[in-house]
Amino acid sequence: MIYLLWAVITFLTLIIQSSVSFFDVAPNLTVVLACYAGIRKGEVKGMFFASLIGIVEDSLSGGFLGPHLLSKGLIGYLSSFIYRKLFIWTPILGIISISVLTLMDGFVVFILRSVFDKMPVSFGAAAFIITIQSLFNAPLGILLRPKDITNPPQSPFAKGGLRGIIKRL
């Protein structure tokens, strides 16, 4: 049942994403879904669900399979890693992380398409599009919360700084 729910939400997100435009730039709402999957499901399941979102997006884009699969999988993993291992969730961290992850997703997809296929647009145009997408997704970062917000994990920075992080990895 959960897989059906994720499939319906993914397709609704793709429909909304393709029908809305700001400054002639379509928002990248699938990054929000991939980030949500990573935060709520953990590192492995989050990466799995985010990769599924990426492969669906790749198959619907008409290009070759792989760029969105890789970038969404990375986002699913990194969002879980950020919230579970590095920082305690705050609304500001949500805004910053979704913005940075949207930038990362856009540039990973652009670089992979440029290397393995023809360059889709110039670098300046790609940077503009990715920045607008990142700014659009930034307020949605407030809504992305981990499951256990009432009892957050202790930040490794509070337990010995960088040495504490290295010891725990």
C-alpha positions in Angstrom: 0.0 0.0 0.0 2.8 2.4 0.8 4.4 1.8 -2.6 1.1 2.7 -4.3 0.8 5.9 -2.2 4.3 6.9 -3.2 3.6 6.2 -6.8 0.4 8.3 -6.8 2.2 11.2 -5.0 5.1 11.0 -7.4 2.8 11.2 -10.5 0.8 14.0 -9.0 4.0 15.9 -8.3 5.2 15.3 -11.8 1.9 16.6 -13.2 2.0 19.7 -11.0 5.7 20.2 -11.8 5.0 20.2 -15.6 2.0 22.5 -15.4 3.4 25.3 -13.2 6.0 27.8 -14.4 7.8 30.8 -12.8 9.8 33.0 -15.1 9.4 30.2 -17.7 11.2 27.8 -15.3 9.4 24.7 -14.1 9.9 24.0 -10.4 11.8 20.8 -9.4 9.4 19.4 -6.9 10.7 15.9 -7.1 13.7 17.0 -5.1 11.3 17.8 -2.2 9.9 14.2 -2.5 13.4 12.7 -2.6 14.4 14.7 0.4 11.2 13.8 2.3 11.9 10.1 1.5 15.4 10.4 2.9 14.3 12.2 6.1 11.3 9.9 6.8 12.6 6.5 5.7 16.3 6.6 6.6 19.3 6.3 4.5 18.8 3.0 2.6 15.0 3.2 2.1 15.2 6.9 1.4 17.8 6.3 -1.3 15.6 3.5 -2.7 12.4 5.6 -2.8 14.3 8.6 -4.2 15.9 6.5 -6.9 12.5 5.2 -7.9 11.3 8.8 -8.2 14.4 9.5 -10.3 13.9 6.6 -12.7 10.3 7.6 -13.2 11.4 11.1 -14.0 14.1 9.8 -16.3 11.6 7.6 -18.2 9.1 10.4 -18.6 11.7 13.0 -19.7 12.5 11.2 -23.0 16.2 11.3 -22.5 18.5 8.5 -21.5 18.0 6.8 -18.2 20.4 7.7 -15.3 20.8 11.4 -14.5 17.7 11.8 -12.3 18.2 8.3 -10.9 21.7 9.1 -9.7 20.9 12.6 -8.5 17.6 11.7 -6.6 19.3 8.7 -5.0 22.1 11.0 -3.8 19.5 13.4 -2.4 17.6 10.7 -0.6 20.8 9.5 1.0 22.3 12.9 1.8 19.1 14.3 3.3 18.9 11.4 5.7 22.6 11.7 6.5 22.2 15.5 7.2 19.3 15.1 9.6 20.3 11.9 11.3 24.1 12.2 11.7 25.1 15.8 11.4 22.6 18.3 12.5 19.5 18.7 14.7 16.5 19.8 12.6 15.5 23.4 12.6 13.3 25.3 10.1 16.4 27.3 8.9 18.3 24.0 8.3 15.3 22.7 6.4 15.4 25.8 4.1 19.2 25.7 3.6 19.3 21.9 3.0 16.5 21.8 0.5 18.1 24.8 -1.4 21.5 23.2 -1.4 20.1 19.8 -2.4 18.1 21.3 -5.2 21.2 23.1 -6.5 23.1 19.8 -6.3 20.4 17.9 -8.1 20.2 20.4 -10.9 24.0 20.6 -11.4 24.4 16.8 -11.3 21.7 16.3 -13.9 23.2 19.1 -16.1 26.7 17.7 -15.9 25.6 14.1 -16.6 23.5 15.2 -19.6 26.4 17.4 -20.9 29.0 14.6 -20.5 27.0 11.6 -21.8 24.7 13.4 -24.3 24.7 16.8 -26.0 24.7 19.9 -23.8 21.1 20.8 -23.2 21.6 24.6 -22.7 24.5 26.9 -21.9 26.0 26.9 -18.5 24.6 30.4 -17.7 21.1 29.4 -18.6 21.4 26.2 -16.6 22.6 28.1 -13.5 19.7 30.6 -13.8 17.2 27.7 -14.1 18.7 25.8 -11.2 18.8 28.9 -9.0 15.2 29.7 -9.6 14.2 26.1 -8.8 16.3 26.3 -5.6 14.6 29.5 -4.6 11.2 28.0 -5.3 11.9 24.9 -3.2 13.5 26.8 -0.3 10.2 27.6 1.6 9.1 24.0 1.3 12.1 23.1 3.5 10.2 24.3 6.5 7.7 21.5 6.0 10.3 18.7 5.8 10.6 17.4 9.4 12.1 14.2 10.7 9.7 11.6 12.3 10.9 12.1 15.8 11.0 15.9 16.1 10.0 15.7 19.8 13.1 13.7 20.8 15.8 14.7 18.2 19.1 12.9 18.1 22.0 14.6 19.8 24.1 16.5 17.4 27.7 15.1 17.0 28.9 18.7 17.1 27.6 18.8 20.7 29.6 15.6 21.5 33.2 16.5 20.9 33.1 18.5 17.6 34.9 17.1 14.6 36.7 14.4 16.6 33.2 13.1 17.8 32.1 12.9 14.2 35.2 11.1 13.0 34.9 8.6 15.9 31.2 7.8 15.1 31.8 7.3 11.4 
